[in-house]
């Protein structure tokens, strides 16, 4: 299937020197985020309708480019240009200034529409209905009317459409200036426009500076994962997201940040071995916070990769073992046994997590994430600054191994 992205708008309300599609949102252009989500949904044939040569230069080689030779005719004319390039087949229609979750596209395509379908949001309070395109839907999910000036409405247009050749045929009936909403309104009158509900999914129409800030906040908050441990969720993420917001505008790659985090872990191990436990504990916690930044940067920049995840995981394991070895080295006669058990338990937590991921299992309950890496390093941080390293190693030795055995019990029950 092909997708058409309308990117001929100027975006005057954004008050930006760039064309609207090239507006930066956390270091990536709006249209780059749209293209990336299309590819995540399995759509590789992408047509972009543009009017500014800077958009053409940015997207050369990334999509099929169609020039809008008369932007004065409105967004409907851009739709006509794009639909004509598609030919006589179904296609997705998207706006370059609407960002969304790729899962919305996956769900839409999985529903296998047989007529033109508009993705709608029924959460009227969650969006600026004064500026949004309003939609009135009947009980069967058909659009009865659509437009910004509707007095009666029960949904919001999200700017995501599944289009049939009906769209192409109707756009050819228009003359002069017309909009995408005009086209969809005419389809609705012919009872050829249905809806697909994506209420609850992330999407945002970025047409003002305020909306750009709102989209930025939503993207940053989305970095919090359901698998985050207690410390990561309530302490580390609050700091790492602020750091990532700064780092995303630099040339640092996720792998570079992973290595920097590892170096802090290595430094912490050396400090523990030299008896500098207070500084060592603080450095260990810094390493833990930075360990969240690599994944955050990868997601914000669209650089998530299996190789990056493996690289990060391996460095984390080295850092974990070295930090505990550094603690043991500070008093080997007293700490070797309990430290060894803490190392074994820490490795078992990481190992059972990776095995669970391979089977599509996610640990989210409190006792399952209790001894995740964020918690272990935070306990080491507390042990370092208080001097109770032996007690902390005892806690790690007991609870990491306990959680590991609970996970093994869970596996055995699930697969017996």
N, C-alpha and C positions, 0 to 999 in steps of 0.2 A: 504493500500500500504506500501511496505517496502522501506527503503533507505539504500544505501551503502555509507559509508564514507571511503575514502582511507587515511590511517594514518600511513603508513609504512615508510614515508620519514624521512631522518635524519636532513635535514635543515642545511647543513654546512654553507650556505651563511648568515644565521641569526647569526652565531657566538655565539651560546648559549649553555650552558651546558645541557640544557633540550632537550628531543626529540622535534622535530618541532611541533607536535600537542599540546604539553604541554607548548608552548611559551606563556607567559603571556601578555595579552593586557588589560590594565586597570584592573588588579587584577583577570581577568578570562582567562582561557586557550582558545586558538583558537578553539580547538575541542569542548569545552563546549559551546561556542557561536554558533557553527554549530548545535549541538544537540538541543540547546534551540530554535533556529529558526525553526528546523524541527518540534518540538513539537508545536510551535505556529501555524504552518501550518497544524496541525492535523496529523502529522506522528509520530507514537509511536513505530513502529517496525523498529529498527535501527541496522544495522550490521556495525561493525568497523573492518577494516583489519589493523592489527598492526604488528610491528616487534620488538618493544622494550618492555620489561616487565614492564617498568615504566608506559607506556600507559595502559597496561593491569590492573595494580594496580589502576590507576586513574579511569578507566571506569568500573571496576567490578560492576555488578549489574545495570549499566546505559544503557548497550547495549549488543547485542550478539557479542562476540569477535571471530574473525577469524585470526589465526596466518599465517603470510607470512613467509614461511620457507626458502625462497631464494630471498632476496631483490635485489640481483644482476641481476635478470631477469627483473627488471624495474617495472614501475607503471602499465603496461598492465597485468603483472602477478598478482598484487594485485587486479586488476579489475576481473580477472578470478576467483580468490579465493572468492571474494565477490559475484559475479554473480552466482557462483555455489551454494553458501549458500542460495541465494534467491530462486533458482529453476526456473521452467518454468512459469514465470510471469513478468509483468512490474515492474520496480523499479526506484527510483531516485538515481542518482550517484552524489556525492559531494566530494570535496577535503577538507581535514582537515585544510588547510592553506588559504582557501578562505572564507572570511566573507562577508555577504550579508544581505539584508533586507528580512525578512520572507514573505513580501508581494509579492516578486518575485516568490516564490514557489507557493503561493496561486493563482496568476495569471496564472502561467504555468499549474498547475493542472486543473484550471477552463477552460482552452482552450481545454482540453480532447484530447491530442495528440493520434494519431493512429499508428505513427511510431517513431523511436528514434529521439529525438529533443534536440538540443543544444540551451541554452540561450546565446544570443549574445548582444554585445554592439557596436553600430555604431559610438560612439563618439571616434574616433581614436586619437584625440588630448588630450583627458582626461586621457589616460592611456599610460603606457610605452610600445609602440609598438615594441621597440627593444627587449624586453624580453618576451612580451606576445605571446600567440599562435594566429596566424593570421588565418582569415577565409575569403574565397571568396564565395559569395552567388549569385545565379542567381535571376532573377526577380520574380520567384515563391517562393523564400525563401528556396530553396534547397542548401545544401552545395556542391560546386563543388570541392573544395580542402581546406585542413587545414594543418597548420604547422608553426613552428617558422621562417622558412626561406623563406616564400612566398614573392615574389616581388610585386605581384598584390593581393590586398585584400581590403575588404570594411567593415570588422567587426572584433571584438575581441572575443575570446572564454572566457566566464566568469567562466568556471569550474562547471556549473550547467547543468546536463543532465537528460532527461526523457528517460529511456532505455526500450526497448522491448526485448524479447528473442533473437532477431537478434544479439544483442550485445554479449550475452552468447555464441551463436553458432560461431560467428566469432572469439572470443578470443581463442577458442579451436583450431583454425587453425594455430595459431602462435607457433613458437618454438624459444628457445633462449631468448634474451633480446628484449622486445618490450614495447611501451608506450601506454597510453590511446589515444594519438593523432594518433598513428599507427592504432589502432582499428577503430577510427572514420573516418580516411582517407579511410580505406577499405570499410566502410559502405557508404561513400560519393561516391566512385567509382561505387557502386551498386545502387546508387540513393535511398538510404534508410536512409538518414540523413537530417532532416529539421531543421529550426531555429525558435526560439521564441525571439522576440526583447524585451529586458528589458532596453533599453537605457534610462538613467535618473534615474534608480534605483541605490541605493547604493550597491556597491560590491568592494572588494579589494583583490588582490592576495598578501598575506603577505609572501614574500620569501626573503626579505633583511631587514636590520635594518632600512633603509630609508623608505621602504614600511610599516614597523611596526609603525614608527612615523607618517606616512601619515594616516594610519588607525586610530590611536589614535586621531589625529586632527579631522578627519571626525566624529568619534563617539562623541567627545566632542561638536563639532558644532551642531550635530543633537539633542543635549539637548535643543536647543532653539525651543520653541513651537510656532505654528501659533497663539495660543490663548494668548500668553504673552502680557501683557499690555505695555504701552509706557516706563515706568520706568524699568520694568523687562527686556525688550528687549535691551534698550540702556545703562542701568547702572547696575542693579542687576545681570543679567546673566554674564556679563563680569567678575564680582568678584566671584559669586557663583561657576562658572565652574572651576575657578582656585582653589577654596577651595575644591570642589568635587574631583578634580584630585589628591589632597593630601589625602583626607579622604577615597577615594575608596580603598586605601592600608591599612586601619586600620580595626579594628573589629567593628567599629560603624555601627549599623543597621539604616535603614531609620527611624524607629520609635524612636530610640534614638535621632536622629538629629531633628525630629519633636518636641520632648519633650524639647530639648535644646533651640530650637527656641522659644517655648512657655515660657520657663523660662526667656529668655531675654525680651519677651513681658510683663511678670509679673513684672520684675524688672523695666522696663520702666514705667509701671503704678504706681508703688510705688514711683518712683522718681518724676513723675509729681505731685502726691498727696502731696509730701513734698516740692514742689516748685522748684525743681532742673530741670527746663525745658530744659536747654541746654543739659545736660548729658542724660536726659530722651529721648529727640528727637534723639540723636545719637544712643542710645541703641535700640529704636524702629526701626530705619533703619537697624541696625545689625540684629535684629530679622527678618526683611523682607528679607534680603539677605540670611540668613540661611534657611528661609522657602523654598527657591528654591533648596537647597542642598539635602533635603530628597528625593524629586522626582528624582533628578539627580542620586543620589547614587542607588536608587531602580532600575532605568533603566540600569545603568552601571553594576550592580551586578546581574541583572536578578531577582530582588526581588519584582517586582511590584505585588501588591495584592489589592483586593477591601477593605480588612480590614485595610490595611495601609493607603489607600486614605481616608477612613472614619475617622480614628484616627487623621490624619493630619488636615482634614477639621474641626473636632470638636474642636481641640486645637486652630486652627486659629480663630474660632468664639469667643471662650473664651478670647483669647488674644486681639482681636479687641475691644470687649466690655469693658474689664478691662482697656485698655489704655485710652479709651474715658472717662470711669468713673474716672480714675486717674486725667485726665485733669479737669473734672468737680469739683472734690474734691479740686482742688487748688483754686477755687473761685466759690463755689456753687451758690451763689446768682445771679451772672451774667451769669453763663454758663449752668445752669441746663436745660433751654428750648432748646437752640440751640444745646447743647450737646446731649440731648435726641433725637432731630430730626436727628442729625448726626448718632447716634446709630441705629435708625430705618432705615435710608437710607442704612447704611453699611450692616445691616442684610438683607435688601431687595435685594441688589446687589448679595450677596452670595446665597440667596434663589432662585432668578430667574435663576442664573447660574446653580445651581444643577437641577432645573426643566427642563431647556433646555437640559442638558446633557442626562437626562432620555429619552428625545424624539429625541436624535440624532442631536440636534441643537448646533452649535458652533458659539459663538459670536466672530467676528474678526474685524468688522468695527470700526473705531476710536470712534464714539460716543457710541458704545456698550461696549467697554473695557475701556472707559475713566476713570471710577471710580472703577476699579478693585483694589484688595487689595494692590498691589505694589504701585499704585498711591496714595491711601489713606494714607498709612504709610509714603510715601515720603512727602506728604503735612504736616503730623503731625511732621515729622523730621524738615521741614522748619519752621513750627510754633514754635517748641521748641527752635531752635537755634536763631530765630529772636525775639521771645517773642510775636509774633502776634497770640496767640492761639485762641482768640475770632474770628478773621478774618478767620482763617483756619477752625474752626468749622462751621462758616457760609457757607463757600465754600462747605464743606462736606455735610452739611444739605441740601443745595440747589441742588447740582449736583448729589449726590447719589440718592436722591428721584426722580429727573428728569429722570435720566437714567433708574431707576426702572420702572417708568411709561411708558417710551418709549419702554422698553422691553415688558411690559404688552400689549401695543398697538400692538406691533409686533406679539405677541402670538394671540391676538384676530383677527387680519387680516389673519393670517396663518390658523387658525382653525375654522373660522366662516363658 
